[in-house]
Amino acid sequence: MNAILEFEPAPPRGRNQPYHRSEAISQRFAIMIDFHTMLRHLLISNYALIDQLEMEFHGGLNLLSGETGSGKSIIVDALGLLLGSKASPEMVRTGCDHASVTGVFHIDKSPPLTRFLDAQGVECDGEELILKREISREGKSRAFINHQPITVSTLKSLGRWLVDIHGQNEQQALTDSDAQLALVDEFAGNQDLLEELATHAQRLAAIRSRREALEHSEKEQDRLADLLSFQKKEIETAQLKPGEDEALNVEHRLLANATKLFEVANAVYASLYESETAAARTVSLAERSLETIARIDDTLAENVEQLRSARIQVEDVALSMRDYLRKIDISPGRLPQVESRMAEIEKLRRKYGSTVNEILEFHRDVVQQLQTLEHRDEELESLQQEMNQLSQAYLSKAKTLSDRRQRTALELEKALEHELKELAMERTRFKVQFNRSPVEFSPTGFDAVEYMVSPNVGEALKPLARIASGGEISRLMLALKTITHADSRIKTMVFDEVDAGIGGRTAEVLGRKLKSLAQENQILCVTHLPQIASFADHHYFIEKVELRGRTVTRVEHLAEDDRINELARMLSGARITDAVKKHARELLKQSRN
């Protein structure tokens, strides 16, 4: 798909003129494309050496250059943080409480992306998506989409739709067998099949674990059965009742204090009802006397009712005390019986639980374990049947996946060799060698792969990890990423020093390849090579400067003359002569042609 990008940007500033967002936003874009995702604006605050840095990016090839250690890769790392990579307190600039990275993306409104945003509850009315990530000095992290808080995992999932970052670590991972297999699956579009296979593998692992537990040594199982049987019998012999311990504690307290309870309750009964001076008798006399004068003065009628109520209450309490006295058990034989039962329960509590209810719960568990042991053979047979069925389903899926991988590998080999011809590796032969995975029922199937390479005519194919140079791995990675994304959505691609280990004519070929990729993808590229930098549509110069006693990273969008100076610096270093400048102009002219 061809992208038609028309820009009318404000003139780029020179190195001594700052590049402000207000000027960048004044640029007018007319984007005529069916769908296209690209990073428009990046704002970094208090991140590593960066205090405040704003960059406006464009379609095509955006090139970042500068001295070693100037902060080019820091900008790429900050973009990675914005897309969900792991946060660390060390990222926060010294003396600051928090760091933040904000990115503004122009996005397509394709149905899959729209469904993803809807599923996350993210409102997106227009074609602009604002992502923000914050980290604090304490290590806390927050993420936002269009100012709505989201989880970092959601941010990471969305990041896969927007940007692919390819750097030195990814090139090193290219020699890893798992990474090589993942690239084959990416090229084949095997994600759905892999998820189904992983589900089967997880279930098989769970069944195997259960079987191993049941198939533990027979003697050990017998010893366990004997122990469980003893525990079951000991608890059942005690014939415990729920809550019995609490009832015994209450009864023991009453029995231990029976004499005192009887004496006090009897004294209360006598003082209220039975003695000559009992309260009930005194109140009754006062009630009758008050009734006599109330017949003369009826204002005392209410007082008569109050005394009558008081007498009735006193008599009720007295009768309650009489009934309580009848219930008090002062039998000397009951207390030892209660204490013996409590001691029996205490013995069980030390073994099986702090309360009778917990002991009974332990008993239920013991019974269940014994039933499991008694039906162990039946369960083993059932698990074996389920394992056989799952194994057949797994092997069927794994074979389907393996067949698809091997067919795809042939296409991958042809496509990669074609790409390598364009990267000055036209004599290179490439093969995906399949081996059996050492992991049985692996979530990724029973395939293990190894990339075999022969860079030169007449040499045998050998493992990539043993034969390829740094520059060859860089080009292989670029070629692989080009073809594995051939059918993917157009997005921003970031290449961080993908030119490591190469130079000369190969660097020029790599620059042309990046330029070609930039026809349909927005490319951000960090490079030290002038041959690659000369192909840039937009060139940014990154430098470290000292400002008010602190080292900070600054960026300038280079105008034509400053771009020639930067190419000259990349060609010759600090000493720039007229001849070097002439070479830089010629390099720029050739790249445009």
C-alpha positions as CSV (number, residue, x, y, z in Angstrom):
1,M,0.0,0.0,0.0
2,N,1.4,3.4,-0.9
3,A,1.0,6.3,1.5
4,I,0.7,9.8,0.0
5,L,2.0,12.2,2.6
6,E,2.0,15.9,1.9
7,F,3.7,18.3,4.3
8,E,4.1,22.1,4.4
9,P,6.3,22.3,7.5
10,A,7.8,25.4,9.0
11,P,11.4,25.8,8.0
12,P,13.6,23.6,10.2
13,R,15.7,25.5,12.8
14,G,19.5,25.5,12.9
15,R,21.5,24.1,15.7
16,N,21.5,27.4,17.6
17,Q,17.8,27.9,17.3
18,P,15.5,25.8,19.6
19,Y,12.7,23.7,18.1
20,H,9.5,24.6,19.8
21,R,6.2,22.6,19.9
22,S,4.2,25.7,18.9
23,E,6.1,26.0,15.7
24,A,5.8,22.2,15.1
25,I,2.1,22.2,15.6
26,S,1.7,25.0,13.1
27,Q,2.8,22.6,10.3
28,R,-0.1,21.4,8.1
29,F,-0.6,17.8,7.3
30,A,-2.7,16.4,4.5
31,I,-2.6,12.6,5.0
32,M,-4.3,10.6,2.2
33,I,-4.1,7.0,3.1
34,D,-6.5,4.2,3.7
35,F,-5.0,3.4,7.1
36,H,-1.8,4.5,8.8
37,T,-0.5,4.7,12.3
38,M,2.3,7.0,13.2
39,L,3.9,8.9,16.1
40,R,3.2,12.6,15.7
41,H,4.6,14.1,19.0
42,L,6.8,12.9,21.9
43,L,7.2,14.8,25.2
44,I,9.7,13.5,27.7
45,S,10.0,15.1,31.2
46,N,12.6,14.4,33.9
47,Y,13.7,11.1,32.4
48,A,17.4,10.1,32.8
49,L,19.5,13.0,31.4
50,I,16.4,14.6,29.9
51,D,14.8,17.5,31.7
52,Q,12.2,18.6,29.1
53,L,12.3,17.3,25.5
54,E,9.7,17.7,22.8
55,M,9.9,16.2,19.3
56,E,7.5,16.4,16.4
57,F,7.9,13.4,14.0
58,H,6.7,13.0,10.5
59,G,5.9,10.3,8.0
60,G,8.9,8.7,6.2
61,L,12.4,8.1,7.6
62,N,13.1,10.1,10.8
63,L,16.8,9.9,11.6
64,L,18.4,10.5,15.0
65,S,22.2,11.0,15.2
66,G,24.7,12.5,17.6
67,E,27.8,11.7,19.5
68,T,28.1,8.5,21.5
69,G,26.4,8.9,24.8
70,S,24.4,12.0,23.7
71,G,21.1,10.4,24.6
72,K,19.8,8.9,21.4
73,S,19.0,5.5,22.9
74,I,17.5,7.2,25.9
75,I,14.8,8.6,23.6
76,V,14.1,5.1,22.3
77,D,14.0,3.8,25.9
78,A,11.6,6.5,26.9
79,L,9.4,5.5,23.9
80,G,9.6,1.9,25.1
81,L,8.4,3.0,28.6
82,L,5.5,4.8,27.0
83,L,4.5,1.5,25.2
84,G,4.5,-0.6,28.4
85,S,8.1,-1.7,29.1
86,K,9.2,-2.2,32.7
87,A,9.6,0.9,34.8
88,S,12.4,1.6,37.3
89,P,12.9,4.4,39.8
90,E,16.4,4.9,38.4
91,M,14.7,6.3,35.3
92,V,13.7,9.4,37.2
93,R,16.1,12.3,36.7
94,T,18.2,13.1,39.8
95,G,16.5,15.6,42.1
96,C,13.0,15.0,40.6
97,D,10.0,13.3,42.1
98,H,8.7,11.7,39.0
99,A,9.2,11.3,35.3
100,S,6.7,11.2,32.5
101,V,6.5,10.3,28.7
102,T,3.6,11.4,26.5
103,G,3.0,10.4,22.9
104,V,0.5,11.6,20.4
105,F,-0.3,9.1,17.7
106,H,-2.3,9.5,14.5
107,I,-4.2,6.2,14.2
108,D,-6.4,4.4,11.7
109,K,-10.0,3.5,12.7
110,S,-9.7,-0.2,11.7
111,P,-12.3,-2.5,13.2
112,P,-9.8,-4.6,15.2
113,L,-8.3,-1.5,16.9
114,T,-11.7,0.0,17.5
115,R,-12.9,-3.2,19.1
116,F,-9.8,-3.3,21.3
117,L,-10.3,0.3,22.5
118,D,-14.0,-0.3,23.1
119,A,-13.2,-3.4,25.2
120,Q,-10.9,-1.3,27.4
121,G,-13.5,1.4,27.7
122,V,-11.3,4.0,26.0
123,E,-13.2,6.8,24.2
124,C,-11.6,7.8,20.9
125,D,-13.8,10.0,18.7
126,G,-11.2,11.3,16.4
127,E,-8.0,9.9,14.8
128,E,-5.7,11.0,17.6
129,L,-4.6,8.8,20.5
130,I,-2.7,10.3,23.5
131,L,-0.7,7.9,25.6
132,K,1.0,8.9,28.9
133,R,3.2,7.0,31.3
134,E,4.4,8.3,34.7
135,I,6.9,6.8,37.1
136,S,7.7,8.1,40.6
137,R,10.9,8.1,42.6
138,E,9.3,5.3,44.8
139,G,8.8,3.1,41.8
140,K,5.1,3.6,41.3
141,S,3.8,3.7,37.8
142,R,0.6,5.0,36.2
143,A,-0.6,4.9,32.6
144,F,-3.3,6.8,30.6
145,I,-5.0,6.7,27.2
146,N,-6.7,9.9,26.2
147,H,-6.4,11.0,29.8
148,Q,-8.2,7.9,31.1
149,P,-6.3,5.7,33.6
150,I,-5.5,2.2,32.4
151,T,-3.3,-0.7,33.4
152,V,0.2,-1.1,32.2
153,S,-0.7,-4.5,30.6
154,T,-3.4,-2.7,28.6
155,L,-0.9,-0.1,27.5
156,K,1.5,-2.8,26.5
157,S,-1.2,-4.6,24.4
158,L,-2.1,-1.3,22.7
159,G,1.6,-0.6,22.0
160,R,1.8,-3.7,19.8
161,W,-0.7,-2.0,17.5
162,L,1.3,1.2,17.3
163,V,5.0,0.7,17.3
164,D,7.7,-2.0,16.8
165,I,11.0,-1.3,18.4
166,H,14.1,-3.2,17.1
167,G,17.4,-2.8,18.9
168,Q,20.6,-4.5,19.9
169,N,18.9,-6.7,22.4
170,E,16.5,-8.0,19.8
171,Q,19.4,-8.8,17.5
172,Q,21.1,-10.8,20.2
173,A,17.9,-12.7,20.8
174,L,17.8,-13.6,17.2
175,T,20.4,-16.4,18.0
176,D,18.0,-17.9,20.5
177,S,16.0,-21.0,19.4
178,D,12.8,-19.8,21.0
179,A,13.0,-16.4,19.4
180,Q,13.7,-18.0,16.0
181,L,10.6,-20.2,16.4
182,A,8.5,-17.2,17.4
183,L,9.5,-15.4,14.2
184,V,8.4,-18.5,12.1
185,D,5.1,-18.4,14.0
186,E,4.7,-14.7,13.4
187,F,5.3,-15.1,9.7
188,A,2.8,-18.0,9.6
189,G,0.1,-16.3,11.7
190,N,0.0,-19.2,14.2
191,Q,-1.2,-17.3,17.2
192,D,-4.7,-18.9,17.5
193,L,-3.3,-22.4,17.1
194,L,-0.6,-21.7,19.7
195,E,-3.2,-20.6,22.2
196,E,-5.2,-23.8,21.7
197,L,-2.1,-25.9,22.1
198,A,-1.0,-24.0,25.2
199,T,-4.4,-24.7,26.8
200,H,-4.0,-28.5,26.1
201,A,-0.5,-28.4,27.5
202,Q,-1.6,-26.7,30.7
203,R,-4.4,-29.2,31.3
204,L,-2.0,-32.1,30.6
205,A,0.5,-30.7,33.1
206,A,-2.3,-30.5,35.8
207,I,-3.4,-34.1,35.2
208,R,0.2,-35.3,35.3
209,S,0.8,-33.5,38.6
210,R,-2.4,-35.1,40.1
211,R,-1.4,-38.6,38.9
212,E,2.1,-38.2,40.4
213,A,0.5,-37.3,43.8
214,L,-1.8,-40.4,43.6
215,E,1.1,-42.7,42.4
216,H,3.3,-41.8,45.3
217,S,5.0,-44.8,46.8
218,E,2.5,-47.5,47.9
219,K,4.1,-47.9,51.3
220,E,3.8,-44.1,51.9
221,Q,0.1,-44.3,50.9
222,D,-0.5,-47.2,53.3
223,R,1.2,-45.3,56.1
224,L,-1.0,-42.3,55.3
225,A,-4.1,-44.5,55.3
226,D,-3.2,-46.0,58.7
227,L,-2.7,-42.5,60.2
228,L,-5.9,-41.2,58.8
229,S,-7.8,-44.2,60.0
230,F,-6.4,-43.7,63.6
231,Q,-7.3,-40.0,63.5
232,K,-10.9,-40.8,62.3
233,K,-11.4,-43.5,65.0
234,E,-10.0,-41.3,67.8
235,I,-12.3,-38.4,66.9
236,E,-15.4,-40.6,66.4
237,T,-14.8,-42.4,69.7
238,A,-15.1,-39.0,71.5
239,Q,-18.6,-38.5,70.0
240,L,-18.2,-34.8,69.9
241,K,-21.1,-32.4,69.4
242,P,-20.9,-29.0,67.7
243,G,-20.3,-26.3,70.3
244,E,-19.8,-28.8,73.1
245,D,-16.6,-27.2,74.4
246,E,-18.3,-23.9,74.9
247,A,-21.3,-25.5,76.8
248,L,-18.9,-27.4,79.1
249,N,-17.0,-24.2,79.9
250,V,-20.2,-22.6,81.0
251,E,-21.3,-25.6,83.1
252,H,-17.8,-25.9,84.7
253,R,-17.9,-22.3,85.8
254,L,-21.3,-22.8,87.4
255,L,-20.4,-26.1,89.1
256,A,-17.1,-24.7,90.5
257,N,-19.0,-21.8,92.1
258,A,-22.3,-23.7,93.0
259,T,-22.0,-23.1,96.8
260,K,-21.4,-19.4,96.4
261,L,-24.2,-19.1,93.8
262,F,-26.6,-20.8,96.2
263,E,-25.7,-18.7,99.2
264,V,-25.9,-15.4,97.4
265,A,-29.1,-16.3,95.5
266,N,-30.8,-17.5,98.7
267,A,-29.9,-14.3,100.5
268,V,-31.3,-12.2,97.7
269,Y,-34.5,-14.2,97.8
270,A,-34.9,-13.8,101.5
271,S,-34.2,-10.0,101.4
272,L,-36.8,-9.6,98.7
273,Y,-39.6,-11.9,99.9
274,E,-39.1,-14.3,102.8
275,S,-37.7,-12.3,105.8
276,E,-39.6,-10.1,108.2
277,T,-38.1,-7.0,106.6
278,A,-38.4,-8.3,103.0
279,A,-38.6,-5.6,100.3
280,A,-41.8,-7.1,98.9
281,R,-43.5,-6.9,102.3
282,T,-42.3,-3.3,103.0
283,V,-43.4,-2.1,99.6
284,S,-46.8,-3.8,100.0
285,L,-47.4,-2.0,103.4
286,A,-46.5,1.3,101.9
287,E,-48.8,0.6,98.9
288,R,-51.8,0.0,101.2
289,S,-51.1,3.1,103.3
290,L,-50.8,5.2,100.2
291,E,-54.1,3.8,98.9
292,T,-55.9,5.0,102.1
293,I,-54.9,8.6,101.7
294,A,-55.3,8.5,97.9
295,R,-59.0,8.1,98.5
296,I,-59.0,11.5,100.1
297,D,-56.5,13.1,97.7
298,D,-56.8,11.6,94.2
299,T,-53.6,13.4,93.0
300,L,-51.7,10.5,94.8
301,A,-53.3,7.9,92.5
302,E,-50.3,7.9,90.2
303,N,-47.9,7.2,93.1
304,V,-50.1,4.3,94.2
305,E,-49.6,2.8,90.7
306,Q,-45.9,3.3,90.8
307,L,-45.6,1.5,94.2
308,R,-47.8,-1.4,92.8
309,S,-45.6,-1.7,89.8
310,A,-42.5,-1.7,92.0
311,R,-44.0,-4.4,94.3
312,I,-44.8,-6.6,91.3
313,Q,-41.3,-6.3,89.9
314,V,-39.7,-7.1,93.3
315,E,-42.0,-10.2,93.6
316,D,-41.0,-11.3,90.1
317,V,-37.3,-11.1,90.8
318,A,-37.9,-13.0,94.1
319,L,-39.7,-15.8,92.3
320,S,-36.9,-15.9,89.7
321,M,-34.4,-16.3,92.5
322,R,-36.5,-19.2,94.0
323,D,-36.5,-21.0,90.6
324,Y,-32.8,-20.4,90.2
325,L,-32.1,-21.9,93.6
326,R,-33.9,-25.1,92.5
327,K,-31.7,-25.4,89.4
328,I,-28.3,-25.1,91.1
329,D,-26.6,-28.4,91.1
330,I,-24.3,-28.8,94.1
331,S,-23.8,-32.5,93.5
332,P,-20.1,-33.2,94.1
333,G,-20.0,-36.0,91.5
334,R,-20.9,-33.8,88.4
335,L,-17.9,-31.5,88.6
336,P,-15.3,-34.3,88.1
337,Q,-17.3,-35.6,85.2
338,V,-17.3,-32.2,83.4
339,E,-13.5,-31.8,84.1
340,S,-12.8,-35.2,82.7
341,R,-14.8,-34.5,79.5
342,M,-13.0,-31.1,79.1
343,A,-9.6,-32.9,79.5
344,E,-10.6,-35.4,76.8
345,I,-11.6,-32.6,74.4
346,E,-8.4,-30.7,75.3
347,K,-6.3,-33.7,74.2
348,L,-8.1,-33.7,70.8
349,R,-7.7,-29.9,70.5
350,R,-3.9,-30.1,70.8
351,K,-3.9,-32.5,67.8
352,Y,-6.8,-31.5,65.5
353,G,-8.0,-27.9,66.1
354,S,-8.5,-25.2,68.7
355,T,-12.3,-25.8,69.0
356,V,-14.7,-28.7,68.8
357,N,-16.1,-27.3,65.5
358,E,-12.5,-27.3,64.0
359,I,-12.0,-30.8,65.2
360,L,-15.1,-31.9,63.4
361,E,-14.0,-30.1,60.3
362,F,-10.7,-31.9,60.5
363,H,-12.7,-35.2,60.8
364,R,-14.6,-34.4,57.6
365,D,-11.3,-33.8,55.7
366,V,-9.9,-37.1,57.0
367,V,-12.9,-39.0,55.8
368,Q,-12.6,-37.4,52.4
369,Q,-8.9,-38.3,52.1
370,L,-9.6,-41.8,53.1
371,Q,-12.3,-42.1,50.5
372,T,-9.8,-40.7,47.9
373,L,-7.3,-43.3,48.9
374,E,-9.9,-46.1,48.8
375,H,-10.9,-45.0,45.3
376,R,-7.3,-44.2,44.2
377,D,-7.3,-46.9,41.5
378,E,-10.6,-45.6,40.0
379,E,-9.3,-42.1,39.9
380,L,-6.0,-43.1,38.4
381,E,-7.9,-44.9,35.6
382,S,-10.1,-41.9,35.1
383,L,-7.1,-39.5,34.9
384,Q,-5.4,-41.9,32.5
385,Q,-8.4,-41.9,30.2
386,E,-8.6,-38.1,30.3
387,M,-4.8,-37.8,29.7
388,N,-5.0,-40.2,26.7
389,Q,-7.8,-38.1,25.1
390,L,-5.9,-34.8,25.7
391,S,-2.7,-36.3,24.5
392,Q,-4.3,-37.2,21.2
393,A,-5.9,-33.8,20.9
394,Y,-2.5,-32.2,21.7
395,L,-0.6,-34.3,19.2
396,S,-3.1,-33.5,16.5
397,K,-2.9,-29.8,17.1
398,A,0.9,-30.0,17.4
399,K,1.2,-31.9,14.1
400,T,-1.0,-29.3,12.4
401,L,1.1,-26.6,13.8
402,S,4.4,-28.4,12.8
403,D,3.1,-29.0,9.2
404,R,2.1,-25.3,8.9
405,R,5.5,-24.2,10.3
406,Q,7.5,-26.4,7.8
407,R,5.4,-25.1,4.9
408,T,5.9,-21.6,6.1
409,A,9.6,-22.1,6.6
410,L,10.1,-22.7,2.9
411,E,8.3,-19.5,2.1
412,L,10.3,-17.7,4.8
413,E,13.6,-19.0,3.4
414,K,12.8,-17.8,-0.1
415,A,11.5,-14.4,1.1
416,L,14.5,-13.9,3.4
417,E,17.1,-14.7,0.7
418,H,15.3,-12.3,-1.6
419,E,15.5,-9.6,1.1
420,L,19.1,-10.3,1.8
421,K,20.0,-9.8,-1.9
422,E,18.8,-6.2,-1.5
423,L,21.0,-5.9,1.6
424,A,24.2,-6.9,-0.1
425,M,24.1,-10.5,1.0
426,E,23.1,-11.9,-2.3
427,R,25.3,-15.0,-1.9
428,T,23.8,-15.9,1.5
429,R,21.9,-19.1,1.8
430,F,19.4,-19.5,4.7
431,K,17.5,-22.5,6.0
432,V,15.2,-23.2,9.0
433,Q,16.3,-26.5,10.4
434,F,13.6,-28.4,12.4
435,N,14.4,-30.5,15.5
436,R,12.4,-32.2,18.1
437,S,11.7,-30.1,21.2
438,P,13.3,-31.5,24.4
439,V,10.1,-30.5,26.3
440,E,7.3,-33.0,26.2
441,F,3.9,-31.5,25.7
442,S,5.5,-28.0,25.4
443,P,3.0,-25.1,25.0
444,T,4.7,-24.3,21.7
445,G,4.5,-27.8,20.3
446,F,7.2,-30.4,19.6
447,D,9.2,-28.3,17.2
448,A,12.6,-26.7,17.9
449,V,14.2,-24.7,15.2
450,E,17.7,-23.4,14.4
451,Y,18.5,-20.9,11.7
452,M,21.2,-22.1,9.5
453,V,23.3,-19.7,7.4
454,S,26.0,-19.8,4.7
455,P,27.1,-16.2,4.0
456,N,29.7,-17.2,1.4
457,V,29.7,-19.5,-1.7
458,G,31.0,-22.9,-1.1
459,E,30.5,-22.9,2.7
460,A,28.3,-25.3,4.4
461,L,25.2,-24.2,6.3
462,K,26.1,-23.5,9.9
463,P,24.1,-22.2,12.9
464,L,23.5,-18.5,12.8
465,A,24.8,-18.1,16.4
466,R,28.2,-19.5,15.4
467,I,28.8,-18.0,12.0
468,A,27.1,-14.6,11.5
469,S,28.9,-11.4,12.3
470,G,27.3,-8.5,14.1
471,G,26.6,-6.7,10.8
472,E,25.2,-9.8,9.2
473,I,22.9,-10.4,12.2
474,S,21.8,-6.7,11.9
475,R,20.8,-7.2,8.3
476,L,19.2,-10.6,8.9
477,M,17.1,-9.0,11.7
478,L,16.0,-6.1,9.4
479,A,15.2,-8.6,6.6
480,L,13.2,-10.8,9.0
481,K,11.3,-7.9,10.4
482,T,10.5,-6.7,7.0
483,I,9.0,-9.9,5.8
484,T,7.3,-10.9,9.1
485,H,5.4,-7.6,8.9
486,A,4.7,-7.7,5.3
487,D,1.0,-8.6,6.0
488,S,0.7,-6.6,9.2
489,R,-0.9,-3.3,9.8
490,I,1.2,-0.3,8.9
491,K,2.8,1.1,12.0
492,T,5.8,3.0,13.4
493,M,9.0,1.0,13.3
494,V,12.0,2.0,15.5
495,F,15.5,0.8,14.7
496,D,18.0,1.5,17.4
497,E,21.6,1.2,16.0
498,V,20.6,-1.6,13.7
499,D,23.7,-0.6,11.7
500,A,26.1,-2.1,14.3
501,G,29.1,-3.8,12.8
502,I,28.6,-2.7,9.2
503,G,29.8,0.2,7.0
504,G,30.7,1.2,3.5
505,R,28.6,-0.1,0.6
506,T,26.6,-2.3,3.0
507,A,25.6,0.7,5.0
508,E,24.3,2.4,1.9
509,V,22.3,-0.6,1.0
510,L,20.8,-0.7,4.5
511,G,19.9,3.0,4.2
512,R,18.1,2.3,0.9
513,K,16.2,-0.5,2.6
514,L,15.1,1.7,5.4
515,K,14.1,4.4,2.9
516,S,12.1,1.8,1.1
517,L,10.4,0.6,4.3
518,A,9.6,4.3,5.0
519,Q,7.4,4.5,1.9
520,E,4.7,2.6,3.8
521,N,5.8,2.8,7.5
522,Q,6.9,5.7,9.6
523,I,10.5,4.8,10.5
524,L,12.5,6.2,13.5
525,C,16.2,5.2,13.2
526,V,19.2,5.8,15.5
527,T,22.5,5.6,13.5
528,H,26.1,6.5,13.6
529,L,26.6,6.0,9.9
530,P,26.4,8.9,7.4
531,Q,25.6,6.6,4.6
532,I,22.3,5.8,6.3
533,A,21.7,9.3,7.7
534,S,21.8,10.7,4.2
535,F,18.6,8.9,3.3
536,A,16.6,10.6,6.0
537,D,13.4,12.6,5.3
538,H,13.9,14.4,8.6
539,H,17.1,14.5,10.5
540,Y,17.4,15.2,14.2
541,F,20.6,16.0,16.0
542,I,20.9,14.8,19.6
543,E,23.5,16.3,22.0
544,K,24.4,16.6,25.6
545,V,24.9,20.2,27.0
546,E,25.6,21.7,30.4
547,L,22.9,24.0,31.6
548,R,23.0,25.6,35.0
549,G,25.4,23.1,36.3
550,R,23.5,20.1,35.0
551,T,23.9,17.8,32.0
552,V,20.8,17.7,29.8
553,T,19.9,16.2,26.4
554,R,18.8,18.5,23.6
555,V,17.4,17.9,20.1
556,E,17.4,20.0,17.0
557,H,15.5,19.3,13.7
558,L,18.3,20.1,11.2
559,A,18.0,22.5,8.3
560,E,19.8,21.7,5.0
561,D,23.1,23.4,5.9
562,D,23.2,22.0,9.4
563,R,22.4,18.6,8.0
564,I,25.5,18.8,5.8
565,N,27.6,19.7,8.8
566,E,26.2,16.8,10.8
567,L,27.0,14.4,7.9
568,A,30.5,15.8,7.7
569,R,30.9,15.2,11.5
570,M,29.7,11.6,11.1
571,L,32.2,11.2,8.2
572,S,35.4,12.6,9.8
573,G,34.8,13.4,13.4
574,A,35.5,16.7,15.1
575,R,37.8,18.1,12.3
576,I,35.5,19.2,9.4
577,T,37.2,20.5,6.3
578,D,35.7,21.8,3.1
579,A,36.6,18.5,1.4
580,V,34.6,16.6,4.0
581,K,31.7,19.0,3.5
582,K,31.9,18.4,-0.2
583,H,31.8,14.7,0.4
584,A,28.7,15.1,2.6
585,R,26.9,17.2,-0.1
586,E,27.7,14.5,-2.6
587,L,26.5,11.8,-0.2
588,L,23.2,13.7,0.3
589,K,22.8,14.2,-3.5
590,Q,23.4,10.5,-4.3
591,S,20.8,9.4,-1.7
592,R,18.2,11.7,-3.2
593,N,18.9,10.4,-6.6
